[in-house]
Amino acid sequence: MFNILRENVITNDINTIIDKGITIRGDINGEENIRIDGTIEGNINLEGSVYIGESGCVIGNITATDLTIFGLVRGNVNISNRLSICACGQLEGDVITSSLNVENGGRFNGYSKMSPSFA
């Protein structure tokens, strides 16, 4: 199931890519989709989707519509629709979401609260 998801992440409508080897210190705010293969040290607040690639790392809180994690997130997440942690993904922080999927091998350390879906 997640191999299909991985292929869709590559071809989906991604507006911004933070590539491997790039580090951003500071918050990111916006309305579009983003893929992170580099490092973000700050909070992410988007009305779109966030994809953390295998080499991606976010140290900060994330608020978005959807979040897919193949890499590492250290911070709390508030996701209005779907949170997916893939086999190589790690989330260290608390979660508020309406849908949580953790693939076998994915790691989640924190507390979760399921909220009603408004989509």
Rosetta silent file (secondary structure, phi, psi, omega in degrees, C-alpha in Angstrom):
SEQUENCE: MFNILRENVITNDINTIIDKGITIRGDINGEENIRIDGTIEGNINLEGSVYIGESGCVIGNITATDLTIFGLVRGNVNISNRLSICACGQLEGDVITSSLNVENGGRFNGYSKMSPSFA
SCORE:     score description
SCORE:     0.000 S_00000001
   1 L     0.000  -43.820 -176.172    0.000    0.000    0.000 S_00000001
   2 H   -78.249  -19.239  172.767    2.728    2.497    0.912 S_00000001
   3 H   -64.228  -38.368  175.276    4.772    1.731   -2.220 S_00000001
   4 H   -64.243  -42.693  178.621    1.826    3.143   -4.161 S_00000001
   5 H   -61.018  -42.522 -179.769    1.804    6.108   -1.773 S_00000001
   6 H   -60.355  -42.786  178.003    5.548    6.624   -2.316 S_00000001
   7 H   -65.338  -39.922  179.683    5.036    6.771   -6.105 S_00000001
   8 H   -66.182  -33.924  179.192    2.127    9.197   -5.708 S_00000001
   9 H   -62.325  -37.921 -178.593    4.234   11.489   -3.514 S_00000001
  10 H   -69.183  -37.751 -174.164    6.745   11.848   -6.332 S_00000001
  11 H   -99.261   -7.708 -178.700    4.129   12.653   -8.979 S_00000001
  12 L   -63.796  171.124  179.749    1.589   14.571   -6.872 S_00000001
  13 L   -76.211   83.728  179.055    1.038   18.289   -7.192 S_00000001
  14 L   -99.939  124.652 -176.303    3.987   19.460   -5.097 S_00000001
  15 L   -89.453  -29.678 -176.282    4.550   23.202   -5.234 S_00000001
  16 E  -137.059  137.724  176.288    7.784   23.463   -3.217 S_00000001
  17 E  -125.541  125.295  171.464   10.703   21.084   -2.696 S_00000001
  18 E  -100.286  106.090 -169.271   13.351   21.527   -0.011 S_00000001
  19 L   -80.686  163.662  177.087   16.062   19.280   -1.418 S_00000001
  20 L   -55.085  136.382 -179.805   18.620   17.074    0.317 S_00000001
  21 L    93.517   -8.380  179.013   21.537   19.120    1.624 S_00000001
  22 L  -100.968  133.764  174.988   19.422   22.242    2.281 S_00000001
  23 E  -121.428  130.231  176.595   18.763   23.433    5.845 S_00000001
  24 E  -118.192  126.916  175.539   16.188   26.101    6.650 S_00000001
  25 E  -109.395  111.063 -177.091   16.063   27.685   10.097 S_00000001
  26 L   142.475  170.388 -176.615   12.745   29.430   10.586 S_00000001
  27 L   -84.152  150.968  175.661    9.027   28.899   10.156 S_00000001
  28 E  -119.461  126.036  179.317    7.285   28.015    6.889 S_00000001
  29 E  -128.274  143.998  177.876    3.735   29.278    6.294 S_00000001
  30 E   172.764 -169.329 -176.235    1.542   28.897    3.221 S_00000001
  31 L  -122.927    0.108 -173.154   -1.335   27.315    1.382 S_00000001
  32 L  -108.458 -175.846  179.097    0.353   24.853   -0.983 S_00000001
  33 L   -91.203  147.890 -179.500    1.970   21.391   -0.848 S_00000001
  34 E  -137.803  143.766  172.014    5.610   20.891    0.125 S_00000001
  35 E  -117.031  131.991 -177.328    8.098   18.027   -0.053 S_00000001
  36 E  -118.102  113.426  173.572   11.026   18.076    2.367 S_00000001
  37 L  -110.568   -8.041  176.856   14.147   16.041    1.602 S_00000001
  38 L  -101.584 -145.245 -176.537   16.427   18.433    3.511 S_00000001
  39 E  -124.091  134.154  173.948   16.189   19.785    7.060 S_00000001
  40 E  -118.511  123.717  173.230   13.741   22.280    8.552 S_00000001
  41 E  -111.509   85.909 -176.621   14.458   23.705   12.003 S_00000001
  42 L   162.972  177.393 -177.521   11.220   25.531   12.692 S_00000001
  43 L   -87.320  149.801  177.081    7.459   25.174   12.545 S_00000001
  44 E  -119.311  123.721  178.246    5.468   24.389    9.394 S_00000001
  45 E  -127.263  103.093 -176.924    1.939   25.801    9.026 S_00000001
  46 E  -130.530  147.960  171.725    0.323   24.891    5.705 S_00000001
  47 L   -88.110   -2.638  178.581   -3.196   24.548    4.368 S_00000001
  48 L  -105.362 -154.606 -177.489   -1.820   21.914    1.966 S_00000001
  49 E  -102.463  149.875  177.373    0.022   18.625    2.328 S_00000001
  50 E  -120.104  128.725  176.940    3.498   18.000    3.748 S_00000001
  51 E  -118.983  121.058  177.660    5.663   15.101    2.521 S_00000001
  52 E  -101.498  112.510 -179.953    8.815   14.266    4.458 S_00000001
  53 L   -71.573  172.953 -177.240   11.172   12.251    2.221 S_00000001
  54 L   -58.016  -34.287  179.095   13.513    9.532    3.489 S_00000001
  55 L   -92.740    0.840 -176.721   16.362   12.022    3.928 S_00000001
  56 L   -80.134  147.279  179.276   14.004   14.702    5.293 S_00000001
  57 E  -144.262  129.002  174.768   14.069   15.966    8.867 S_00000001
  58 E  -122.666  123.492  174.574   11.781   18.454   10.593 S_00000001
  59 E  -112.783   93.875 -175.633   12.579   19.705   14.077 S_00000001
  60 L   158.608  173.527 -179.041    9.483   21.705   14.938 S_00000001
  61 L   -84.167  149.450  179.919    5.712   21.505   15.000 S_00000001
  62 E  -125.862  129.060  170.912    3.663   20.814   11.871 S_00000001
  63 E  -122.974  122.480 -176.784    0.096   21.951   11.137 S_00000001
  64 E  -161.078  175.426  176.222   -1.258   20.829    7.753 S_00000001
  65 E   -75.817  -50.778  178.676   -4.084   19.054    5.941 S_00000001
  66 E  -131.675  149.585  176.055   -2.120   15.833    5.295 S_00000001
  67 E  -138.624  126.225  175.809    1.284   14.635    6.480 S_00000001
  68 E  -120.489  125.448 -174.461    3.257   11.711    5.048 S_00000001
  69 E  -116.719  115.121  168.897    6.486   10.790    6.826 S_00000001
  70 L  -105.029  -17.929 -177.097    9.261    8.735    5.233 S_00000001
  71 L  -109.369 -132.082 -173.593   11.966   10.558    7.248 S_00000001
  72 E  -125.167  134.690  171.903   12.086   12.080   10.747 S_00000001
  73 E  -128.009  125.407  173.519    9.820   14.553   12.557 S_00000001
  74 E  -117.933   98.049 -178.496   10.636   15.784   16.075 S_00000001
  75 L   160.396  171.036  179.794    7.721   17.934   17.184 S_00000001
  76 L   -84.335  147.240 -179.474    3.975   17.946   17.670 S_00000001
  77 E  -127.421  140.440  176.465    1.677   17.619   14.664 S_00000001
  78 E  -127.045  103.704 -172.269   -1.893   18.795   14.097 S_00000001
  79 E  -117.790  119.914 -174.303   -3.211   17.254   10.880 S_00000001
  80 E   -74.148  -22.669 -176.794   -6.811   17.917    9.838 S_00000001
  81 E  -117.507  -87.369 -171.141   -7.101   14.955    7.460 S_00000001
  82 E  -128.478  133.240  173.155   -4.585   12.072    7.249 S_00000001
  83 E  -114.097  123.998  178.794   -1.250   11.322    8.933 S_00000001
  84 E  -123.456  125.519  174.399    0.795    8.447    7.467 S_00000001
  85 E  -109.797  114.366 -175.670    4.044    7.173    8.969 S_00000001
  86 L   -82.877  174.349 -172.521    5.771    4.877    6.484 S_00000001
  87 L   -54.874  -36.449 -179.255    8.079    1.931    7.263 S_00000001
  88 L   -97.533    5.818 -176.611   11.216    4.094    7.397 S_00000001
  89 L   -89.681  152.168  178.298    9.435    7.079    9.023 S_00000001
  90 E  -136.666  135.867  174.475    9.740    8.319   12.590 S_00000001
  91 E  -129.063  120.681  177.307    7.579   10.733   14.563 S_00000001
  92 E  -116.527   94.222 -177.901    8.657   11.882   18.018 S_00000001
  93 L   162.457  174.319 -178.351    5.868   14.093   19.347 S_00000001
  94 L   -87.552  153.891 -172.228    2.177   14.322   20.064 S_00000001
  95 E  -129.142  136.651  164.309   -0.485   14.022   17.361 S_00000001
  96 E  -124.596  121.058 -178.848   -3.946   15.429   16.732 S_00000001
  97 E  -159.439  165.294  176.478   -5.497   14.017   13.547 S_00000001
  98 E   -96.016  -15.629  179.273   -8.651   12.430   12.174 S_00000001
  99 E  -147.752  126.418 -178.521   -6.794    9.504   10.541 S_00000001
 100 E  -126.620  122.000  176.502   -3.534    7.857   11.638 S_00000001
 101 E  -122.869  126.270  176.529   -1.748    5.135    9.644 S_00000001
 102 E  -122.710  114.598  178.842    1.536    3.614   10.800 S_00000001
 103 L   -71.484  151.514  177.003    3.145    1.109    8.448 S_00000001
 104 L   -55.021  123.146 -177.008    4.929   -1.898    9.944 S_00000001
 105 L   103.944  -22.869  176.489    8.406   -0.629   10.861 S_00000001
 106 L   -70.161  149.475 -177.310    7.313    3.005   11.236 S_00000001
 107 E  -117.673  136.237  176.770    7.959    4.566   14.647 S_00000001
 108 E  -137.087  115.386  175.820    5.679    6.800   16.683 S_00000001
 109 E  -117.609  108.810 -179.637    6.692    8.030   20.148 S_00000001
 110 L   158.801 -168.845  178.571    4.099   10.330   21.690 S_00000001
 111 L  -108.080  150.044  178.358    0.432   10.702   22.463 S_00000001
 112 E  -125.823  144.737  174.830   -2.369   10.738   19.933 S_00000001
 113 E  -131.414  124.861 -179.996   -5.787   12.345   19.974 S_00000001
 114 E   -89.841  126.397  178.508   -8.275   11.533   17.236 S_00000001
 115 L  -107.722  157.824  177.802  -10.336   14.479   16.086 S_00000001
 116 L   -66.368  146.096  178.760  -13.455   14.345   13.902 S_00000001
 117 L   -80.900  130.993  179.270  -12.862   14.620   10.176 S_00000001
 118 L  -108.790    8.001 -178.209  -14.163   17.841    8.645 S_00000001
 119 L   -80.617    0.000    0.000  -13.194   16.950    5.051 S_00000001
